[in-house]
Amino acid sequence: MSFLMLSRAYLTAVLLGLAALFAGLAIWLPPIDKESEVMDVMFVIDITQSMNVEDVVYQAQKVNRIDWSTSMVHEALQEMDCGSRAGLGIFSEYRSLILINPVEVCENYDVLVQALTRIDGPMAWAQASEVSKALFSLIKNVRKIKPSPAIVFLTDGHESPPLHETIRPRFVGTPGAVPGVLVGVGGDELLPIPRRDKHGDVIGVWEVKDVLHHDVYVSSRFNMPGAEKQVAKTEHLSSQKRAHLQGLAGIAGMDYISDVLQAKAIISAVKKVANTRPQIVKYSLAPWFSLAALCLLVWVYYPKRNKSIR
């Protein structure tokens, strides 16, 4: 047997020994303590009918705004450190409904993801979309949760019926008392809004005659002049209402981001405003040792390498 063959045999034995060692460490080495900055976040998704417009892109495919939002929240959960807590909610009509109070993300990841997969348009309990009222009521409800989580509110900002030009829902509270980020969803082009029946099936689109184009309720109640003036009739179409969302964020003392490409941008934005806290968490090194063992086995048994040895 040549010296070269002995050297290769010795190298193979060493690599296999290391692979066995790493595999053993992956199995028996206990988790280590690691200090991490954790936070609590309440993710709330707008499920009103304008969110069914398909004008956003996810993984190179055009999808509707609800599907994009649930996918982004799914990715955001993966970006959160163990020890952080996440809750889920939805918004329809003028109310935000909390589905899951904040729970630890790693231990409850499967539960959170399963809940996300069930969030869709047919869950909406009304056809109205009063974004301002929903956000303000959400802030009020979140303050009752201890410790209060930061809010991530994903919406296109489409108000239906539309708001009056000067009389708006009033925010009661201290701006910024509940930190949060409004995530704008949707493009800038006005597009038709899919119309669904009570079963969630698409039965066409909303037409110009089907919706209100100005706030007749407030105008009539206060007998304000100009209530019947001509307005642009575009409320049956939808785009992201950037200016409105920026204004809402300012009123509530929150941040506003848009044109999000990755969930990392959402987590980065919420970390800037959330009340983070240091916490010792159990961190497992098993995935890293397992990966090292796998790489060594691939190196030893990779067919092309074996051919070169022979």
Secondary structure as a PSIPRED ss2 file (coil, helix, strand):
# PSIPRED VFORMAT (PSIPRED V4.0)

   1 M C   1.000  0.000  0.000
   2 S C   1.000  0.000  0.000
   3 F H   0.000  1.000  0.000
   4 L H   0.000  1.000  0.000
   5 M H   0.000  1.000  0.000
   6 L H   0.000  1.000  0.000
   7 S H   0.000  1.000  0.000
   8 R H   0.000  1.000  0.000
   9 A H   0.000  1.000  0.000
  10 Y H   0.000  1.000  0.000
  11 L H   0.000  1.000  0.000
  12 T H   0.000  1.000  0.000
  13 A H   0.000  1.000  0.000
  14 V H   0.000  1.000  0.000
  15 L H   0.000  1.000  0.000
  16 L H   0.000  1.000  0.000
  17 G H   0.000  1.000  0.000
  18 L H   0.000  1.000  0.000
  19 A H   0.000  1.000  0.000
  20 A H   0.000  1.000  0.000
  21 L H   0.000  1.000  0.000
  22 F H   0.000  1.000  0.000
  23 A H   0.000  1.000  0.000
  24 G H   0.000  1.000  0.000
  25 L H   0.000  1.000  0.000
  26 A H   0.000  1.000  0.000
  27 I H   0.000  1.000  0.000
  28 W H   0.000  1.000  0.000
  29 L C   1.000  0.000  0.000
  30 P C   1.000  0.000  0.000
  31 P C   1.000  0.000  0.000
  32 I E   0.000  0.000  1.000
  33 D E   0.000  0.000  1.000
  34 K E   0.000  0.000  1.000
  35 E E   0.000  0.000  1.000
  36 S E   0.000  0.000  1.000
  37 E E   0.000  0.000  1.000
  38 V E   0.000  0.000  1.000
  39 M C   1.000  0.000  0.000
  40 D E   0.000  0.000  1.000
  41 V E   0.000  0.000  1.000
  42 M E   0.000  0.000  1.000
  43 F E   0.000  0.000  1.000
  44 V E   0.000  0.000  1.000
  45 I E   0.000  0.000  1.000
  46 D E   0.000  0.000  1.000
  47 I C   1.000  0.000  0.000
  48 T C   1.000  0.000  0.000
  49 Q H   0.000  1.000  0.000
  50 S H   0.000  1.000  0.000
  51 M H   0.000  1.000  0.000
  52 N H   0.000  1.000  0.000
  53 V C   1.000  0.000  0.000
  54 E E   0.000  0.000  1.000
  55 D E   0.000  0.000  1.000
  56 V E   0.000  0.000  1.000
  57 V E   0.000  0.000  1.000
  58 Y E   0.000  0.000  1.000
  59 Q C   1.000  0.000  0.000
  60 A C   1.000  0.000  0.000
  61 Q E   0.000  0.000  1.000
  62 K E   0.000  0.000  1.000
  63 V E   0.000  0.000  1.000
  64 N E   0.000  0.000  1.000
  65 R H   0.000  1.000  0.000
  66 I H   0.000  1.000  0.000
  67 D H   0.000  1.000  0.000
  68 W H   0.000  1.000  0.000
  69 S H   0.000  1.000  0.000
  70 T H   0.000  1.000  0.000
  71 S H   0.000  1.000  0.000
  72 M H   0.000  1.000  0.000
  73 V H   0.000  1.000  0.000
  74 H H   0.000  1.000  0.000
  75 E H   0.000  1.000  0.000
  76 A H   0.000  1.000  0.000
  77 L H   0.000  1.000  0.000
  78 Q H   0.000  1.000  0.000
  79 E H   0.000  1.000  0.000
  80 M C   1.000  0.000  0.000
  81 D C   1.000  0.000  0.000
  82 C C   1.000  0.000  0.000
  83 G C   1.000  0.000  0.000
  84 S C   1.000  0.000  0.000
  85 R E   0.000  0.000  1.000
  86 A E   0.000  0.000  1.000
  87 G E   0.000  0.000  1.000
  88 L E   0.000  0.000  1.000
  89 G E   0.000  0.000  1.000
  90 I E   0.000  0.000  1.000
  91 F E   0.000  0.000  1.000
  92 S E   0.000  0.000  1.000
  93 E E   0.000  0.000  1.000
  94 Y C   1.000  0.000  0.000
  95 R E   0.000  0.000  1.000
  96 S E   0.000  0.000  1.000
  97 L E   0.000  0.000  1.000
  98 I E   0.000  0.000  1.000
  99 L E   0.000  0.000  1.000
 100 I E   0.000  0.000  1.000
 101 N E   0.000  0.000  1.000
 102 P E   0.000  0.000  1.000
 103 V E   0.000  0.000  1.000
 104 E E   0.000  0.000  1.000
 105 V C   1.000  0.000  0.000
 106 C C   1.000  0.000  0.000
 107 E C   1.000  0.000  0.000
 108 N C   1.000  0.000  0.000
 109 Y H   0.000  1.000  0.000
 110 D H   0.000  1.000  0.000
 111 V H   0.000  1.000  0.000
 112 L H   0.000  1.000  0.000
 113 V H   0.000  1.000  0.000
 114 Q H   0.000  1.000  0.000
 115 A H   0.000  1.000  0.000
 116 L H   0.000  1.000  0.000
 117 T H   0.000  1.000  0.000
 118 R C   1.000  0.000  0.000
 119 I C   1.000  0.000  0.000
 120 D C   1.000  0.000  0.000
 121 G H   0.000  1.000  0.000
 122 P H   0.000  1.000  0.000
 123 M H   0.000  1.000  0.000
 124 A C   1.000  0.000  0.000
 125 W C   1.000  0.000  0.000
 126 A C   1.000  0.000  0.000
 127 Q C   1.000  0.000  0.000
 128 A C   1.000  0.000  0.000
 129 S E   0.000  0.000  1.000
 130 E C   1.000  0.000  0.000
 131 V H   0.000  1.000  0.000
 132 S H   0.000  1.000  0.000
 133 K H   0.000  1.000  0.000
 134 A H   0.000  1.000  0.000
 135 L H   0.000  1.000  0.000
 136 F H   0.000  1.000  0.000
 137 S H   0.000  1.000  0.000
 138 L H   0.000  1.000  0.000
 139 I H   0.000  1.000  0.000
 140 K H   0.000  1.000  0.000
 141 N H   0.000  1.000  0.000
 142 V H   0.000  1.000  0.000
 143 R C   1.000  0.000  0.000
 144 K C   1.000  0.000  0.000
 145 I C   1.000  0.000  0.000
 146 K C   1.000  0.000  0.000
 147 P C   1.000  0.000  0.000
 148 S C   1.000  0.000  0.000
 149 P C   1.000  0.000  0.000
 150 A E   0.000  0.000  1.000
 151 I E   0.000  0.000  1.000
 152 V E   0.000  0.000  1.000
 153 F E   0.000  0.000  1.000
 154 L E   0.000  0.000  1.000
 155 T E   0.000  0.000  1.000
 156 D C   1.000  0.000  0.000
 157 G C   1.000  0.000  0.000
 158 H C   1.000  0.000  0.000
 159 E C   1.000  0.000  0.000
 160 S E   0.000  0.000  1.000
 161 P C   1.000  0.000  0.000
 162 P C   1.000  0.000  0.000
 163 L C   1.000  0.000  0.000
 164 H C   1.000  0.000  0.000
 165 E C   1.000  0.000  0.000
 166 T C   1.000  0.000  0.000
 167 I C   1.000  0.000  0.000
 168 R C   1.000  0.000  0.000
 169 P C   1.000  0.000  0.000
 170 R C   1.000  0.000  0.000
 171 F C   1.000  0.000  0.000
 172 V C   1.000  0.000  0.000
 173 G C   1.000  0.000  0.000
 174 T C   1.000  0.000  0.000
 175 P C   1.000  0.000  0.000
 176 G C   1.000  0.000  0.000
 177 A C   1.000  0.000  0.000
 178 V C   1.000  0.000  0.000
 179 P C   1.000  0.000  0.000
 180 G E   0.000  0.000  1.000
 181 V E   0.000  0.000  1.000
 182 L E   0.000  0.000  1.000
 183 V E   0.000  0.000  1.000
 184 G E   0.000  0.000  1.000
 185 V C   1.000  0.000  0.000
 186 G C   1.000  0.000  0.000
 187 G C   1.000  0.000  0.000
 188 D C   1.000  0.000  0.000
 189 E C   1.000  0.000  0.000
 190 L C   1.000  0.000  0.000
 191 L E   0.000  0.000  1.000
 192 P E   0.000  0.000  1.000
 193 I C   1.000  0.000  0.000
 194 P E   0.000  0.000  1.000
 195 R E   0.000  0.000  1.000
 196 R E   0.000  0.000  1.000
 197 D C   1.000  0.000  0.000
 198 K C   1.000  0.000  0.000
 199 H C   1.000  0.000  0.000
 200 G C   1.000  0.000  0.000
 201 D C   1.000  0.000  0.000
 202 V E   0.000  0.000  1.000
 203 I E   0.000  0.000  1.000
 204 G E   0.000  0.000  1.000
 205 V E   0.000  0.000  1.000
 206 W C   1.000  0.000  0.000
 207 E C   1.000  0.000  0.000
 208 V H   0.000  1.000  0.000
 209 K H   0.000  1.000  0.000
 210 D H   0.000  1.000  0.000
 211 V C   1.000  0.000  0.000
 212 L C   1.000  0.000  0.000
 213 H C   1.000  0.000  0.000
 214 H C   1.000  0.000  0.000
 215 D C   1.000  0.000  0.000
 216 V H   0.000  1.000  0.000
 217 Y H   0.000  1.000  0.000
 218 V H   0.000  1.000  0.000
 219 S H   0.000  1.000  0.000
 220 S H   0.000  1.000  0.000
 221 R H   0.000  1.000  0.000
 222 F C   1.000  0.000  0.000
 223 N C   1.000  0.000  0.000
 224 M C   1.000  0.000  0.000
 225 P C   1.000  0.000  0.000
 226 G C   1.000  0.000  0.000
 227 A C   1.000  0.000  0.000
 228 E C   1.000  0.000  0.000
 229 K C   1.000  0.000  0.000
 230 Q C   1.000  0.000  0.000
 231 V C   1.000  0.000  0.000
 232 A C   1.000  0.000  0.000
 233 K C   1.000  0.000  0.000
 234 T C   1.000  0.000  0.000
 235 E C   1.000  0.000  0.000
 236 H C   1.000  0.000  0.000
 237 L E   0.000  0.000  1.000
 238 S E   0.000  0.000  1.000
 239 S C   1.000  0.000  0.000
 240 Q C   1.000  0.000  0.000
 241 K C   1.000  0.000  0.000
 242 R H   0.000  1.000  0.000
 243 A H   0.000  1.000  0.000
 244 H H   0.000  1.000  0.000
 245 L H   0.000  1.000  0.000
 246 Q H   0.000  1.000  0.000
 247 G H   0.000  1.000  0.000
 248 L H   0.000  1.000  0.000
 249 A H   0.000  1.000  0.000
 250 G H   0.000  1.000  0.000
 251 I H   0.000  1.000  0.000
 252 A H   0.000  1.000  0.000
 253 G C   1.000  0.000  0.000
 254 M C   1.000  0.000  0.000
 255 D E   0.000  0.000  1.000
 256 Y E   0.000  0.000  1.000
 257 I E   0.000  0.000  1.000
 258 S C   1.000  0.000  0.000
 259 D C   1.000  0.000  0.000
 260 V C   1.000  0.000  0.000
 261 L C   1.000  0.000  0.000
 262 Q C   1.000  0.000  0.000
 263 A H   0.000  1.000  0.000
 264 K H   0.000  1.000  0.000
 265 A H   0.000  1.000  0.000
 266 I H   0.000  1.000  0.000
 267 I H   0.000  1.000  0.000
 268 S H   0.000  1.000  0.000
 269 A H   0.000  1.000  0.000
 270 V H   0.000  1.000  0.000
 271 K H   0.000  1.000  0.000
 272 K H   0.000  1.000  0.000
 273 V H   0.000  1.000  0.000
 274 A C   1.000  0.000  0.000
 275 N C   1.000  0.000  0.000
 276 T C   1.000  0.000  0.000
 277 R E   0.000  0.000  1.000
 278 P E   0.000  0.000  1.000
 279 Q E   0.000  0.000  1.000
 280 I E   0.000  0.000  1.000
 281 V E   0.000  0.000  1.000
 282 K E   0.000  0.000  1.000
 283 Y E   0.000  0.000  1.000
 284 S C   1.000  0.000  0.000
 285 L C   1.000  0.000  0.000
 286 A H   0.000  1.000  0.000
 287 P H   0.000  1.000  0.000
 288 W H   0.000  1.000  0.000
 289 F H   0.000  1.000  0.000
 290 S H   0.000  1.000  0.000
 291 L H   0.000  1.000  0.000
 292 A H   0.000  1.000  0.000
 293 A H   0.000  1.000  0.000
 294 L H   0.000  1.000  0.000
 295 C H   0.000  1.000  0.000
 296 L H   0.000  1.000  0.000
 297 L H   0.000  1.000  0.000
 298 V H   0.000  1.000  0.000
 299 W H   0.000  1.000  0.000
 300 V H   0.000  1.000  0.000
 301 Y H   0.000  1.000  0.000
 302 Y C   1.000  0.000  0.000
 303 P H   0.000  1.000  0.000
 304 K H   0.000  1.000  0.000
 305 R H   0.000  1.000  0.000
 306 N H   0.000  1.000  0.000
 307 K H   0.000  1.000  0.000
 308 S H   0.000  1.000  0.000
 309 I H   0.000  1.000  0.000
 310 R C   1.000  0.000  0.000
